[in-house]
Amino acid sequence: MKQKLIISLGQSLRWLAQKRGGSGSALPGLIVEKLSPNFASDILKMLPNGVVIISGTNGKTTTTKIVCELLESQGLKVFTNRTGSNFSRGVSAAILGSINNVGQLDADIAVLELDEAHGVHFVKKVRPTHCLILNVMRDQLDRFGEIDYTADLLQKIASSTTTSVVINQNDPRLNNPKFVESIAADISYFGASEQLLKLFPSDDDMRTSNSKITTSSASITKSKTTILKKIDPQSNSACINFDGVDHDVNLQLKGVYNLLNATAAVALVRQIVGPKLDSSKMFRALEKVTPAFGRGESITINSQPVEIILVKNPSGFRLSLTSFANSNYATMIAINDNYADGRDMSWLWDVDFDSLRTNGVSMVSGVRAYDMALRLQYDLVSFQQIIPEISSAVDEFIAKNDDKPKRIFCSYTAMLAIRKSLKQYTDVEQVS
């Protein structure tokens, strides 16, 4: 089938998917890939500044958004898979939304968020010029198995990269000789200062009684590091250091984990742009970045904020509870176990919910609502209602807390359902 006809079919399917209320981020891409297996690779290979891959367990979507905006501040046209659909079919669907009818993509560079497992297959067709490896945490055990297997997947992505690889220096599974030995590209690092390490524990740190935070002993050249030196969680301000210079920034992004994501993004942009980097423009752009959809996104309903916070593993949920510990907010938790969420929800037992004990939880919802409620009971956290069906739960949650700011912690597919339900109350950004 000719490429032009495939593009027309894919774009029509994408349009229909959006009309039906979806983002159109998966099915059209899957169909196009079946008809033309090299669809994405043929188009991305034409970009003059190459392809950037961002992968890891936590922070992919937000970090990708930050990197895109920082690169745009440097005058580059950026293509990305904005929906956070991080399988190869999501990349193909995003391309369908950006190319013209003859397959031309108006961009200088592609910045792609990729799932660890799908990234391994993607790099066999498109070798990235740059990649950023954020972290390795236990996540979706039904898909990935044990954490060392996830590290192996990320190592294969890094080894396929041609120009530069940026690695989390605080993660012992990434910053070690076994991980870096087969990487031919130039290696640089990002991380938190020693004083901040306790805020960003590795998976090993979370599973040991030893209070000492571990770091790898691999040799690191200081000129190739970008460090989160100081933070103020209350004001979302940070000091990011590289080349011996401190850069103070005030972010719109909430959450201590986003301060580290911002540091990772800066480290990657430094490598992509090189000596031509305009640091002043980069940091001005960083201060304007707003949360990616569902990742601390705030929607206003009846003059009150409704914050939507994606949670999908123990580390991410713990950090979210730490970052958004505000007793004035009414809380809802919605947990699904669809494929995109991960079927295995045993990780909920590794999250400490004590911070919710004072005011309790107003609503528990989702496919695994009763499992979540049981988990809260073990931490002596009270809850008012359980409504598994998400749209009904959202309606009840808003109605009963109309005069309060609200916060919803949710798994991925629950987040999509929640955003769809909120459209009846206010404008919710369509992400495509």
N, C-alpha and C positions, 0 to 999 in steps of 0.2 A: 504494500500500500504506500503511495507516495506521501512524503513528509508533510506536504501542504494539506492533504486530506486528513491525515492523522491529527495535525494541529487544529484544524477546524472542528473535527469531532470532539477532541479533548476540551476545547474551549466551550463548545456547546454543552457538554456534560457538566462542566464546571459551573456554567451559568445556571443550568437547571438545578444543580445541587444547592446553590446559594438561594435560589428562589424558594426552595423547599425549607429554608431556614437553617441550612448547614453552612459551614465555611467552605465547602467544596475542596477540602485539603487532602483527600485520600483517594476516593474512588476514581475520579478522572485520571489521576496520575497512575493508578494501578492498571487501568485499561490501556492507557497510552504505552506503558512499559511492556504490556503483553504484545501489542501490535508492533512496537519499535523498541527492542531491548536497549539500544544505544541512544535513545532519544535525549536523555539528560546529558550524557557524556559528550555527544556531538556538539551540543550547544555550548556547554560550559567550557570546552576546550578552546573556544574562540575568544574568550575574555582575555584582554591584554595583560592584566595584572594577576591573573591566576585565580585559584580557588582556595578558600580558607575553611578549615573544618574545626568546629568547636564541639568537644565531646567530654564525657565524664558523667558521674552519677548525679551531682547536684549543680544547679545554676546555669544550665545550658541556654535556656530561652532568654533569661535576663541578660546574661553576658553577651550573647549574640546581638541583642538589641543595642547594648552599649557600644560594642565594637562597630556596628554599622554606623551609628551616629557619630562616633569619633572619627571614623574614616571619611565620612561626609564632610566633617569640619576641615579635612585636609584637601578637599576638592575632588574626591573620588565619587563616582557613581557606583552605588552598591546594590547588588541583587541578593536577596535573602529569602529563606522559607519562613516568613513572618508568623505563620499560625502556630509554630512550634510542633507541627507534624514532622517528626524527625526520622521517619523511615524514608527510603529512597523514593517511594511513591509520593510522599509529601513534597519532596524536592521537585519531582516532575510536575506535580499539580501547581506548585508555585511558579514554575517556569511558564506553564500555560497561561497564568494570569499576567505575565510580564512581557511575553514575546509578541511580535507582530505576526501577520498571517504568512510570512515567508520564513519564520524561524529566527529572526534577529532579536537579540537581547540587548537593550540599551543600558549597558553597564560596563564598568571598568574591571570590577572584581566581584566575586561571589563569596559571601560569608554564610556558611551553612551549619546549622545545628544538626548533629546526627546522633542517633541512638548508637550505643556502643556496638551492638551486634550487627546492625545494618550498616554502620560505618565501615566495617571490615569488608563487606561486599562492595560497597560504593567505591572504595579506593582502588579496587581492582580494575575499575573502568576509568576513573578519574583520579589521577595522582594529585593530591593537594600540594600547593606550593608552601602553605603555612598551616600549622595546626596548634590548637591550645587544648591541653589535657588538664581538666580542672581538679578532679579528685576521684577516689574509688571508695564507695561505700556499699554495704549490703543493700541491694535494691532488687525487687522483683525476683525473688529466689526461684520462682517457678520457671523463669526464663533464663536467668544467668547462672544459677547455681551458686557456688561459693565465690568469694570475693577475688581470689587469685585468678579465677577464670576471666572475670571482668577486666582485671589488670592486663591479662594476656591479650584480650581484644583491643584494648586501648594501645598496647604496645605495637600491635600490627598496624594500626592507623598511623602512629607516630613514625614507624619505620618506613611507611610508604610516602612520607612527606619529603619534598625535594629541597626546600630552602631553609625553613626555620621551624623549630618545635619549641613551644613554651610549656613548661611543666611546673606543677605545684611543688615547691621545694619542701613543704611541710608534710607531704604525704609519703610515708615510708615505702609504699608499693610503687611509687612513681619515681622518686628521687633515690634511685639505687642503681648499682652497676648492671644488674640483670635487666632492668627496664631500658637503660640508655645505651647498652653496648652495641646494639645493631642499628641505632639511629644514625644515618649518614648526614642528615641536615644539621645545621647549626642549632645548638641547644641553649636556651635561656630560661630564666626562672621567675616566678612570682611567689609571694608568700606573706605571712604575717610576722611581725617582729616577735622576738622571744617573749616580750612582756604581754603579747596578745594571744599567745598560742592556746591558752586555756579556753578561749572563746571558740576556737576552731579545732576541736579534737578530731584526730583521725579515727578510722573505724577501730583500730587496735586500742586507742586511748579510751574509747567508749566501752570496751569490753574487758578492762582490767581494773583491778583495785588499786594499782599503783598510781599515785597522783601525779607522777612526773610525766609531762607531755613529751612524747618521743619525736625526734627528727632524724632524718637520714644523715649518715656521715659522709655521703658523697661530696666530693670537692665541688665548690661553686665559686665562680669568678664574680666578684662584687659588681663589676661593670655590666654584667649580664643579668642582674637581679632588679626586680621592681618590688618594693617592700611596703606593705601597709604598716606604717610606723606607729601611728596613734589614732585613736578614734574617740568620738563623743556620741554614744548611742542615742542620747536624748535629742541632739540637734542634727543627727545624721551627718556630722562633719568628720573629716579624716585628714590625715597627713600621709601622703604617698611619696616615697623617696626613690629616686634613681639617679645614677651618676653623681652621687653625693649631694644632691639638691633636694630639699623638702618642698613639697607642693601641697598647700592647704586648700581643701575643697569642701564645699557645703552641698550635699546631695539632696535631690528630691526623693531618691529611692530610700525606702524605709527598710530597717532590718540590718543587723550587724553582718549577716552573711552577704548582703549586697555591697557592703564596703569592700569585702574581699573579692567579690565578683568584679567590682569596678577596678580594683588593682590588677586583676588578671587581664581585663580588657586593655588597660593602659600598657601592660607588658607586651601584649600581642601587637597592638598598634605601633608600638616602638619598632618592632621587628619588621612589620610590613612596610612602613613609610621610610624607615631608615634615617639618614642624616638630614633629609628635607623636613623632618617633623617640626611642626609649629606647636610647641608645648602649650603656649598661651591659648591658642584656638582650641586645642584638644581639651584642656581643663575647663574652659568656658562651656564647651559642648557637654562635658561630663556633668556639670552642675544643672543642666537643663533636661537631662534624661529622666523620663517618667517610667513607672513600672510597666513591665510587659503584662499583657492581659492575664488576669487570674493570679498574678504573682505579686500580691500586695496592692493590686488595682483597687482604687476607691471610686465607688459610684454613689451619687447623692440621691436619696429618696426622701421626700418630705422634709427637706433641710437637714437630714441626718446622713452621715457617711455610712456606707456599707462596704467594708473591706473584704476582698476575696483573696484567700491565701492558699496556694497549692501546697499540699503535703503528700509525700510519697515514700518516705523512708524514715528510720529513727532519727538520723542526724538532722534532716530537714525539718521534721516536726518539732524536735527539741529546740532548734534555733529559732523557729517561728514563735514558739511559745515564749521563749526568752525575749525576743525582739518586740513582741506585741503584747506584753504583759500590762494591760490597762484594765483596772477593775470597773471602769465606767461603761465598758462595752458589754452589750449582750452577745452571747456566743452561740454559734451553731457549728456542729461538726457533721459533715456528710462524707461517707466512705462507700465507694463502689469497689467491686472486684472484677470488673471487665478486663479484657486482655490488655488494654492500654494502661490500666492501673496496676496490673500484676494480680494474679489470682491468690497468691499467698499473703494473707494479712497478719501473719504471726508477728511481724515486726512491730505492730502496735504495742506489744507487751514490753518493748524496749524503750518506750517513750515515757517520760515522767510527767504526769498531768497535775502534779501538786499545785501548780500556779493557778489552776482553775478552781481550786477547792473553795476559795472564799465566796465567790458569787455563783459558782456552779455553771451549768450549761443549759441554755434555754431550749435548744432543739437538737436532737440527734436524728440523722436521716441517712438515706442511701441503702444499697443492697445489703451492706453489712452493718446496718444500724444497730441491731441487737448485739452483735459482737462488740461494737464500739461502746455501747451502753454498759455491757458487762465489764469491759476494761476500765471504764470510769468508776464503776462501783468499787473495784479493787483498790483504786487510789482515793477512795472516799470522796469522790466528786459527785455532787448531786446533779440530776438533770430533770427538767420539767416535762418534756414530751419526747416521744419516739414516733416519727412518721416516716416510714421507709420511702414512700413515693416523694421524690424531690420537689416537684412543682407545688404540691399541697403543703409540704413542709416549709418551703420558702414563703408561701402566702401566710401561713400561720405565724411563722417567725417574725415577719414584718408587722403583721397586725398586732401581735402581743407586745412588740417592742417599738411601737411607732415613734415614741418620743426619745428613744435612746440611740446613740451610735452603735453600729452592729459590726460583727466580725464573723466571717465564715471560713473555717478550715475545711478543706475538701480535697479529695483525690481528683485525678485528672478528668475522668469522664463525668464525675459529679460536678466539677467546676464548669464544664461545658453546659450541662443541664441547668445549673444555677444561673449562668449568664443569660441563657435563653429565657428562663422564667422571669428574670428581672426586667426584660424588655417591655413587659406590660406596665411597668411602673415609671420607667424613664428611658432616656436614650442610652443604649449600651453600644459601645464601639463595635462595628462589624470588622472582624479580622479576617483577611483573605489573602 
